[in-house]
């Protein structure tokens, strides 16, 4: 009952301030103040204030918040242990073995014996003193006026 009265009084005071602001020809600010002032009144009319007051003074509700907090702390704790590399010995061994194994072991390890693939053929390189053809580059530069 007291919370509803306080919210109603806040709404009336806010609407009064909005009226004074509108009288000073600041209509946009007055409309914004009126909107903010109507929020507590709307909360009272929907019953949200009564629900909030009943929840705030309920020991069962506070116990529920405590249980939620404990669950949240347990969740964070398990995540921290998991990131640090915790878990059972079997899980750690399996993770270590998975890290050692490559997706394609033959591709990652150098070949010591004969390979099934033929050796790549070396491409002939142009001589350092040979003149290279820059005609296409020159055409692009001329096109742009450079």
N, C-alpha and C positions, 0 to 999 in steps of 0.2 A: 504494500500500500504506500509506503513512504517513497520507494523507488519510483513508482508511477507518478507520484505528486512532483517529485524533483524533476523528472524528465519533462512533465507537462510545463512546469515553471520555466525550465530552460528553453523550451520551444516558444513560449509566449514572449520571453525576454528577447530571444533571437528575432522573432517576427517584429517586435518593437524597434529593434536596432535596424532591421531591414527597412521599416517604414521611414525612419529618420534618414537613412541613406538615400531612399528614393526621393524624399522631399528635397535633398541636396542635388537632385538631377543626376545621380550616379545609378542609373537603372540596372546596368549589367551587374554591378557589385551588389545591389539590393536584391536582385533575383537570385544570385549565388548565396547570399546570406539567408534568404527565405528557404532555399532548398536545404541548406544545412540545418536550419532550425526545425524543419518538418521531420527530419530523420528520427529524433527521440520520440516525437509524438506518434509516428508510424510504428516504432518498436513497441510502444506501450499498447497501441491498439491491436497489434498482432499477437500480443502475449509473450513476446520474446523477452521482455524485461522480467516478467514473472518467472519464466523458465530459468533465466540466468540467475535470479536471486535464489530460487529454490535449489539450483545446482550449487551455487556458491556456499550455501549453508548446510549442505547435505554431506554427512560423513561417508555415505556410500559412494557418492560422486568423487570425493577426494580419494577414497581408497581405489576407485577405478583409475583415476589419474596416476596414482602411485604404481599400479600394475602396468599401465601403459608405459610409464617411465622406466620401470624395470625391464620390460620387454625391449624397449629401445636401447637401453644400455647393453643388454645381452646381445642384441643384433650387432651393435658397434664393436663389442668385444670380440665376437666371433670373426667379424670382418678383419679386424686388426691382426688376429692370430693367423688367419688365412693368408693375408698379405705377407706376413713375416716368414711364412714357409712352414707353418704348423701343420698338424694333421697326424695321422697314424704313420707308423714306420712303413707299412706297405704302400701307402699313398706317396710318401716321399721317395721310396725306391722306384716306384713306377714312374713318377715325374722325372727323376734323375735319368732313368733309362730312356725315356721318351726324348729328353733333351739331347742325349748322346746320339740317338739314331737320327739319321738324316732321312728326308723324304725319298731321295734318290741317292743311296750311298755310293753308287759307281760314279755319279756325276760330281760328287763333292770330294772324293778321294782321288789322288793322282794315280794313274795306271802304272803298275810296275812291270807288267808283262806285255805280251802282244795284244793289241786292241782288235776288236771285231770290225771297227770302222777304219776305212783307209785314211792314210795321212793326208792332210790338206795340201793341195798343190799350191806352190808359191806363185804369186802373180808377179809378172815382170814390172818393175818400177821404172817410171820415166827417168831419164838421165837428168842430173841437176842442171846441166848447161842447156838443155833443150828449151826452145821457146814454147810457151804455153799459150793456148788460145783464149784470149779474154774478150773476144768480140761480143759475146752475149752480155757481158757485164758493161762493156762500153756502150752498147745500145740502150741498156736500162738507164745508165747515167745521163746519156744525151737526151733521153726521153724526159727526164726530170729536170733538165737544164743544168746539170752539174758538170 
